[in-house]
Amino acid sequence: MRKTKYILLIILFFGSLFPSGISAQIKNPILPGFYPDPSICRVGNNYYLVNSSFSFFPGVPIFHSTDLVHWKQIGHVLDRPSQLNLTNQRISGGIYAPAIRYHQGTYYMVTTFVDGIGNFFVTAKNPAGPWSDPVLLPEIDGIDPSFFFDENGKAYIVNNGPPPDNKPLYDGHRAIWLQEFDLKSQKLTGKRTIVTNGGTDISKKPVWIEGPHIFQKNGTYYLMAAEGGTAENHSEVIFRSKSIWGPYEVFSGNPILTQRDLPTDRANPVTCSGHADLVQTAKGDWMAVFLACQPYSGNFYNTGRQTFILPVDWSGEWPIILKKGKAIPAEIKSPITLPVKGKSFAENSANWRDDFDQTKLAVEWNFIRTPVEKWYEIHNGTLILNARPVGIGDMANPSFIGRRQQFANSEMTTSVRLEKGKDLEAGLVAFQNEKNFYKMVIQQSNGTGFLLLSSASGEILRTKLENFKPGECIILKMKVMGKDFSCEYSLDNKNWRQFGHALDATYLSTTVAGGFTGTYFGLYAYATSPAKALFDMASCKLLNLPK
């Protein structure tokens, strides 16, 4: 009895030295892969974050966290065709820069459907959905709208728009507009006003002032926006005013976040940082989420623009996300003290697998544009794709289900079977856009099997599969190691054969392909007559860095 008492005292003593709640380390990026233009809000102890999705469906992934360390995707905001009808939009069209806010029991998400219905917002009582159908905002001529709910009860929408009289003084000349929003009618009201013309100093011809948000602190309004374009000159700048309508004072210490002044030959560079949003914790700490890129060589990155997080220094009169000349750190301490739990989103993404053992598709999967019919099903642990006469390079909705490439060094594997007696092709695609993709498929023609590797430019390699048995399982693998792209296949998931020579992965990079998206790995099927392709599993892994 005495021994047990002493042990209990020791446990209590050491337990007081190590409380159950500790501040965990946050590793950047918090959302690796193509998760750009982050916007964040807090409700109680819950944080919700959304990202741009462009022409992938469902649109606007939404994440939840209670500690800013562990993020979990809880769905998509735009998950119905009535909310998002992507038809023939370019991949970098679609949904731009969603902004999420909460006000008096209602969540608001406002965004721009470029090449579509324009600016709109949706609402929900539960951030996991369902969200309403779009409410259009035809008054807004521009992109990147964001709600601001004032302490005095009024509401506003701020956005990027054309310069005065729609007469730009130079290429990239834009302005920030403001208009009141009537909460009762749920419509914009009153005069539209320019609160910032050009950016921080119009005499220096600043470009692409965009992604604006308004915050309020100690009776002052702070207007924060991105400036400099989305490439290496990207930055975040800040203005302030005693009146929401301005005039807005420019911070002499701008930009408050950028990486453009750092040496280009630095180790493990993070570039293109900007398009930030701020959130205040329950304790009063300010945090910033923003996008940035991780090149594997030069300015090449296939993972797109990713979501990072940093603390905000608001000890002075102006918020500072990162001091000039400082590199974005790989780790920071979370300001929230909570019990450490589970793996981060990045850790869970590093060894991801889907055995199709659920009745619905996992939230990580996306389509290219909005399906007009259900051409897939999950049955007894198998994903079945109806092969249709829509090619991966068509400006339409092919039979493609994909997920993001989240790491520079990674691989995607799947097992595929083709319906007997049908002519079709099915396999893996690494997709950046309709003009930049690699395709590795099994082709079945008159009972003969072929393995085909091609790009958007044409066929690279075709091999007849000897002793091919229609309906048998073949396992395909695409592997990316920085700028090197390769393909393999196996009949038993043990003995792998290289298929073709190493290809150029920079072909799938944003720098080469253009646009605003990252690469997707996906399962794909095509046929001119009805046929089915069966996928029994798919996995995506982070590979070790080359030594």
C-alpha positions in Angstrom: 0.0 0.0 0.0 2.8 2.4 0.9 4.7 1.6 -2.3 1.6 2.3 -4.3 1.2 5.7 -2.5 4.8 6.7 -3.2 4.4 5.8 -6.9 1.3 7.9 -7.1 3.1 10.8 -5.5 5.9 10.5 -8.0 3.4 10.4 -10.9 1.7 13.5 -9.6 4.9 15.4 -9.1 6.3 14.7 -12.6 2.8 15.2 -14.0 2.9 18.8 -12.7 6.2 19.4 -14.6 4.7 18.1 -17.8 1.1 19.4 -18.1 -1.3 17.6 -20.5 -1.6 20.7 -22.6 1.5 21.8 -24.5 2.2 24.0 -27.4 3.0 21.8 -30.4 5.2 22.7 -33.3 3.6 23.6 -36.6 5.4 22.4 -39.6 5.2 24.4 -42.8 3.4 24.1 -45.2 0.4 23.1 -43.1 -1.4 22.1 -46.4 1.2 20.7 -48.8 0.3 20.6 -52.4 -2.1 22.7 -54.5 -4.0 24.5 -51.7 -3.6 28.2 -52.7 -5.3 31.4 -51.6 -6.1 30.4 -48.0 -8.7 32.2 -46.0 -9.4 31.5 -42.3 -11.9 32.2 -39.6 -12.3 31.2 -35.9 -15.5 30.3 -34.2 -14.9 29.6 -30.5 -12.0 27.2 -30.4 -12.6 26.0 -33.9 -10.7 27.2 -37.0 -11.9 26.8 -40.5 -9.8 27.3 -43.7 -10.7 27.3 -47.4 -8.7 27.3 -50.6 -9.2 28.1 -54.3 -10.1 25.1 -56.5 -10.2 26.7 -60.0 -11.8 24.2 -62.4 -11.8 21.1 -60.2 -15.0 19.8 -58.7 -16.1 19.7 -55.9 -15.0 23.2 -55.3 -13.4 25.0 -52.3 -12.0 22.4 -49.9 -12.7 23.3 -46.3 -10.5 22.3 -43.4 -11.0 22.3 -39.6 -8.5 22.5 -36.7 -8.6 23.3 -33.0 -4.9 23.9 -32.5 -3.6 25.2 -35.9 -1.4 22.1 -36.1 -3.8 19.3 -37.0 -6.0 20.0 -40.0 -8.6 17.8 -41.4 -10.6 18.2 -44.5 -14.3 18.1 -43.6 -15.6 18.5 -47.1 -16.1 21.0 -49.9 -18.2 24.1 -49.8 -19.3 23.8 -53.5 -20.2 20.1 -53.8 -23.4 20.3 -56.0 -23.8 21.1 -59.7 -26.4 23.7 -58.7 -23.5 25.5 -56.8 -20.8 25.0 -59.3 -21.4 24.1 -62.9 -18.0 23.9 -64.6 -18.4 23.0 -68.3 -15.6 24.0 -70.6 -13.7 26.5 -68.5 -9.9 26.5 -68.7 -8.3 24.7 -65.7 -7.0 28.0 -64.3 -10.5 29.5 -64.7 -13.2 28.4 -62.2 -13.1 29.4 -58.5 -10.7 32.1 -57.4 -9.8 33.2 -53.9 -12.6 32.1 -51.6 -12.9 34.1 -48.3 -14.7 32.6 -45.3 -16.2 34.6 -42.4 -18.6 33.9 -39.5 -21.3 36.3 -38.3 -24.1 35.7 -35.8 -24.6 32.0 -36.3 -24.0 32.0 -40.1 -20.9 31.1 -42.1 -20.3 33.1 -45.3 -18.1 32.1 -48.2 -17.6 34.6 -51.0 -15.7 34.0 -54.2 -15.4 34.5 -57.9 -16.4 32.0 -60.6 -14.1 33.3 -63.4 -15.3 32.5 -66.9 -18.6 31.6 -65.2 -21.3 33.4 -63.1 -18.9 35.9 -61.6 -18.9 36.9 -57.9 -21.3 35.2 -55.5 -21.6 34.0 -51.9 -23.0 31.0 -50.1 -24.0 30.5 -46.5 -24.3 27.6 -44.0 -25.1 27.0 -40.4 -22.6 24.2 -40.3 -19.2 24.7 -42.0 -19.2 21.0 -43.0 -22.4 21.8 -45.0 -24.8 21.8 -46.6 -24.0 25.3 -48.0 -26.7 27.3 -49.9 -26.9 27.7 -53.6 -25.0 30.8 -54.9 -26.3 34.4 -54.3 -25.0 36.5 -57.1 -23.2 39.8 -56.6 -23.5 41.4 -60.1 -22.4 44.8 -58.8 -18.8 43.5 -58.3 -16.6 44.0 -61.4 -13.5 42.2 -60.4 -12.3 39.3 -58.3 -11.3 38.3 -54.8 -14.3 39.6 -52.7 -14.1 39.3 -48.9 -16.7 40.1 -46.2 -16.0 42.4 -43.3 -18.4 42.5 -40.4 -17.9 45.8 -38.4 -18.1 46.1 -34.7 -20.9 48.6 -35.2 -23.1 46.0 -36.8 -22.6 47.0 -40.4 -21.2 44.7 -43.1 -19.1 45.3 -46.2 -17.5 43.5 -49.1 -14.1 44.5 -50.3 -12.6 43.3 -53.6 -10.1 43.7 -56.4 -11.5 45.7 -59.3 -10.6 47.9 -62.3 -8.8 51.2 -61.8 -10.7 54.6 -61.9 -12.9 55.0 -65.0 -11.6 51.5 -66.1 -8.6 53.2 -67.6 -5.4 51.4 -66.4 -2.2 53.6 -66.4 0.0 50.5 -66.9 -0.2 46.7 -67.3 -1.3 45.2 -63.9 -2.9 48.5 -62.6 -5.8 47.5 -60.4 -7.7 49.0 -57.5 -9.4 47.9 -54.3 -13.1 48.6 -54.1 -15.5 48.7 -51.1 -19.3 48.6 -50.8 -21.7 48.2 -47.9 -23.6 44.9 -47.6 -27.2 44.9 -46.2 -27.5 42.0 -43.8 -31.3 42.0 -44.0 -31.7 41.9 -47.7 -28.4 40.0 -48.2 -27.5 42.4 -51.0 -24.9 45.1 -51.7 -26.2 48.6 -51.1 -25.0 52.2 -51.5 -22.1 53.6 -53.5 -19.1 51.6 -54.6 -15.9 53.3 -53.6 -12.2 52.9 -54.5 -10.2 52.7 -51.2 -6.8 52.0 -52.8 -5.8 52.8 -56.3 -2.9 50.9 -57.7 -1.3 49.8 -54.5 1.3 51.1 -52.1 2.8 53.7 -54.4 1.2 54.3 -57.7 4.2 56.3 -58.9 6.2 53.1 -58.9 3.5 51.2 -60.9 2.7 48.5 -58.4 0.9 45.5 -60.0 -2.0 43.3 -59.2 -3.2 44.6 -55.8 -5.6 41.8 -54.9 -6.8 39.4 -52.3 -8.0 42.2 -49.9 -9.2 41.7 -46.4 -10.2 44.3 -43.8 -9.6 43.9 -40.0 -10.4 46.0 -37.0 -8.1 46.7 -34.1 -8.3 49.4 -31.4 -10.7 51.5 -33.4 -8.6 51.4 -36.6 -9.4 49.7 -39.8 -6.6 47.7 -41.5 -6.7 46.9 -45.1 -4.4 44.0 -46.1 -3.8 42.9 -49.7 -1.4 41.0 -51.9 0.7 43.0 -54.4 3.3 42.2 -57.1 1.7 39.3 -58.9 1.6 35.6 -58.0 5.2 34.8 -59.0 8.5 35.5 -57.2 7.6 39.2 -56.6 4.5 38.3 -54.7 4.1 40.1 -51.4 1.6 41.2 -48.7 1.0 44.9 -47.9 -1.0 46.8 -45.3 -2.9 50.1 -45.0 -4.9 51.7 -42.2 -7.6 54.3 -41.6 -9.8 55.6 -38.8 -12.7 55.4 -41.3 -13.6 52.3 -43.2 -14.0 54.5 -46.3 -10.5 55.9 -46.0 -8.3 57.7 -46.8 -5.9 54.8 -46.1 -2.4 55.4 -44.8 0.3 53.2 -46.4 2.7 51.5 -44.0 6.2 52.7 -44.6 7.5 49.3 -43.7 5.7 47.5 -46.5 5.7 44.7 -47.5 4.8 42.8 -44.3 5.5 39.5 -46.0 7.7 38.6 -49.0 10.6 36.3 -50.1 11.6 38.3 -53.2 14.6 39.9 -51.6 16.3 36.7 -50.5 19.2 35.1 -52.5 18.0 32.9 -55.2 20.7 30.3 -54.5 19.6 29.7 -50.8 19.0 26.2 -49.6 15.5 24.8 -49.6 13.9 28.1 -50.8 10.3 29.0 -50.3 9.1 31.5 -52.9 6.1 33.5 -54.1 4.7 34.2 -50.6 1.6 36.3 -50.4 -2.2 36.3 -50.5 -2.6 36.2 -46.7 -5.5 36.2 -44.3 -5.4 36.8 -40.5 -7.1 35.2 -37.6 -7.0 36.0 -33.9 -6.9 33.2 -31.3 -9.1 33.1 -28.2 -6.0 34.2 -26.2 -5.5 37.2 -28.5 -2.6 36.0 -30.6 -2.7 36.9 -34.3 -1.8 34.3 -37.0 -1.5 34.6 -40.7 -2.1 31.9 -43.3 -0.8 32.6 -46.8 0.4 30.9 -50.0 3.9 30.1 -51.0 5.8 27.7 -53.3 8.6 25.2 -52.8 10.8 24.8 -55.9 12.7 21.6 -56.3 15.1 23.2 -58.8 15.4 26.8 -60.1 11.8 28.1 -60.2 10.2 24.7 -60.9 7.5 23.3 -58.7 4.8 20.8 -59.6 3.0 21.0 -56.2 1.4 24.4 -56.9 0.9 27.1 -54.4 0.6 25.7 -50.8 -0.8 27.0 -47.5 1.7 28.2 -44.9 1.2 29.8 -41.5 3.2 32.3 -39.3 2.6 34.3 -36.2 1.9 38.0 -36.6 3.8 40.5 -34.6 1.3 43.2 -33.7 3.2 44.6 -30.8 3.5 47.9 -32.6 1.0 50.0 -34.5 1.2 47.8 -37.6 1.1 44.0 -38.1 4.3 42.3 -39.3 4.0 38.7 -40.6 7.7 38.3 -41.4 10.6 40.8 -41.0 12.3 41.7 -44.2 15.2 39.5 -45.2 14.0 36.6 -43.1 13.2 33.2 -44.7 9.9 31.5 -44.0 10.7 29.0 -41.2 10.0 25.3 -41.6 8.6 25.1 -38.0 6.9 27.5 -35.6 5.3 27.0 -32.2 1.6 27.0 -32.0 0.1 29.7 -29.8 -2.6 27.3 -28.7 -2.0 25.0 -25.7 -3.8 21.7 -26.2 -3.0 18.0 -25.7 -0.9 16.7 -28.6 -3.1 14.5 -30.8 -2.5 12.4 -33.9 -0.6 13.3 -37.1 -0.7 16.5 -39.0 -2.4 16.8 -42.4 1.0 16.6 -44.1 2.0 13.5 -42.2 -1.3 11.8 -43.1 -0.8 12.8 -46.7 2.7 11.3 -46.9 1.5 7.7 -47.0 -2.0 7.9 -48.3 -4.0 4.9 -49.6 -7.6 4.3 -50.7 -8.9 0.7 -51.0 -12.4 2.0 -52.0 -13.9 0.4 -49.0 -16.3 3.3 -48.3 -19.6 3.9 -50.1 -18.5 7.5 -51.1 -15.3 8.8 -52.6 -12.7 10.1 -50.2 -12.7 13.9 -49.9 -9.2 14.0 -51.4 -10.6 13.0 -54.9 -11.6 15.6 -57.4 -13.0 15.7 -60.9 -12.0 17.8 -63.8 -15.0 20.1 -64.1 -18.5 19.2 -63.0 -19.8 15.7 -63.9 -23.1 16.0 -65.8 -23.8 12.3 -65.1 -22.5 9.8 -62.6 -20.0 7.8 -64.6 -18.4 6.0 -61.6 -19.4 3.8 -58.7 -17.8 2.0 -55.8 -18.7 -1.6 -55.4 -17.2 -4.3 -53.1 -13.9 -2.5 -52.7 -13.6 -1.6 -56.4 -13.8 1.8 -58.1 -15.6 1.3 -61.4 -15.2 4.0 -64.1 -17.4 4.1 -67.1 -15.0 4.7 -70.0 -16.5 7.4 -72.2 -15.4 9.2 -75.4 -14.0 12.2 -73.6 -10.2 12.4 -73.6 -8.0 13.8 -70.9 -7.0 16.6 -73.1 -10.6 17.7 -74.0 -12.1 20.8 -72.5 -14.9 18.8 -70.9 -15.4 16.3 -68.0 -13.3 13.1 -68.7 -13.6 9.9 -66.8 -10.8 11.1 -64.4 -10.7 11.0 -60.6 -7.6 12.7 -59.2 -5.8 13.9 -56.2 -3.1 16.4 -55.7 0.6 15.7 -56.0 1.6 17.0 -52.5 5.3 16.5 -52.4 8.1 17.1 -54.9 9.3 13.5 -54.5 6.3 11.2 -54.6 4.7 8.3 -56.4 1.2 7.2 -57.3 0.2 3.6 -57.7 -3.0 1.9 -58.8 -4.2 -1.6 -59.9 -6.4 -1.6 -62.9 -8.5 -4.2 -64.7 -10.3 -3.8 -68.1 -13.7 -5.2 -68.9 -13.4 -8.3 -71.0 -14.3 -8.1 -74.6 -14.3 -4.3 -74.8 -11.9 -1.9 -76.5 -10.8 0.8 -74.1 -7.8 2.3 -72.3 -7.4 3.0 -68.6 -4.6 3.8 -66.1 -2.8 6.7 -64.5 -2.5 10.3 -65.6 -0.3 13.1 -64.1 -2.4 16.1 -65.1 -1.4 19.8 -65.0 -3.7 21.0 -67.8 -5.1 19.9 -71.1 -1.7 20.7 -72.8 0.6 19.4 -70.1 0.0 15.8 -68.9 1.6 12.4 -68.9 -0.6 9.3 -69.4 0.3 5.7 -68.7 -2.6 3.3 -69.7 -3.4 -0.2 -70.5 -5.0 -0.4 -73.9 -7.2 -3.4 -74.9 -8.0 -3.8 -78.6 -9.5 -7.0 -80.0 -8.4 -8.9 -77.0 -4.7 -7.8 -77.2 -3.2 -5.7 -74.5 -0.8 -2.8 -74.9 1.0 -0.6 -72.4 1.0 3.0 -73.7 2.9 6.1 -72.4 2.1 9.4 -73.9 1.9 13.1 -73.3 -0.3 15.9 -74.6 2.0 16.1 -77.5 1.6 12.5 -78.6 2.7 8.9 -78.1 6.0 8.3 -76.3 6.2 4.5 -76.1 3.9 1.6 -76.8 4.6 -2.0 -75.9 2.5 -5.2 -76.5 1.9 -7.1 -73.3 2.9 -10.7 -74.0 0.6 -13.3 -72.5 -2.0 -10.6 -71.8 -5.1 -12.1 -70.3 -8.2 -9.8 -70.6 -9.5 -8.9 -67.2 -6.3 -9.6 -65.3 -5.0 -7.0 -62.9 -2.0 -4.9 -63.8 -0.4 -2.4 -61.4 0.9 0.9 -62.6 3.1 3.4 -61.0 4.1 7.0 -61.7 7.2 8.3 -59.8 8.4 11.9 -59.5 11.8 12.8 -58.0 12.0 16.5 -58.4 12.6 17.1 -62.1 12.7 13.4 -63.0 9.5 11.6 -64.0 9.3 7.8 -64.5 6.8 5.0 -65.0 6.8 1.4 -63.9 4.4 -1.6 -64.0 4.0 -4.9 -62.3 1.8 -8.0 -62.6 2.2 -9.1 -59.0 3.0 -5.9 -57.1 6.5 -7.3 -56.3 8.5 -7.4 -59.5 8.5 -4.0 -61.1 9.6 -3.2 -64.6 10.7 0.3 -65.8 8.6 1.5 -68.7 10.4 3.9 -70.9 13.2 6.3 -70.0 13.0 9.1 -67.4 10.9 12.0 -68.5 11.1 15.7 -67.7 8.9 16.5 -64.7 9.3 20.3 -65.3 6.9 19.8 -68.1 4.2 19.6 -65.4 5.5 22.6 -63.5 3.6 25.8 -63.2 6.5 27.6 -64.8 6.3 25.6 -68.0 2.6 24.8 -68.1 1.4 28.3 -66.9 -1.7 28.9 -64.9 -2.3 28.7 -61.2 -2.8 25.1 -60.4 -0.6 22.2 -59.3 -0.3 18.7 -60.7 -2.9 16.0 -60.0 -2.4 12.2 -60.1 -5.5 10.5 -61.3 -7.3 7.4 -62.4 -8.6 7.6 -66.0 -10.6 5.6 -68.6 -11.5 6.3 -72.2 -13.5 4.4 -74.8 -15.5 5.2 -77.9 -18.1 2.6 -77.0 -19.5 1.8 -73.5 -16.9 -0.1 -71.4 -15.7 -0.3 -67.8 -12.4 0.0 -66.0 -12.0 -1.4 -62.5 -9.5 0.1 -60.0 -8.9 -2.0 -56.8 -6.7 0.5 -54.9 -4.8 3.7 -55.2 -2.0 5.0 -53.1 0.2 8.1 -53.0 3.4 8.2 -51.1 6.1 10.7 -50.1 9.4 9.4 -51.3 12.7 9.9 -49.5 14.7 12.9 -50.6 17.7 11.9 -52.9 21.0 11.7 -51.1 
